Amino acid sequence: MCELQSTLWIALGHQRCDLQAEVLLSRLRGLHHSRFSSLFRDTLDVCFAQFRRRAQLAQVAHLLLTARLSSEVIAEQAGFVDASHMHRAFVRTFGYTPGEYCRRNRGS
């Protein structure tokens, strides 16, 4: 597995979507935080926080359609602080609520 792939797997497994996670990953790769940020953005065309948030929301969308879990449990499993933060991020990204997402996509 290449270095970028292993870094992405670590990033996806990390439950925090903040500077602390990015600093941890830069240290694991032996890079200064600013260098890691630049390389990440240049390689993926998105900053670390955006990448991590997209990954979280993809996990939320998957869990909404495949698991019978409460919003609180889904938020926790996806690494959100709480269901309210997850809900706001979901609406901001997809343009509708998690409940509406389920209604639109279940069975399709």
PyMOL commands that set and color helices and strands:
alter all, ss='L'
color gray80, all
select helices_A, chain A and resi 3-13+19-28+33-44+48-66+71-78+83-94+98-105
alter helices_A, ss='H'
color red, helices_A
deselect
rebuild
show_as cartoon
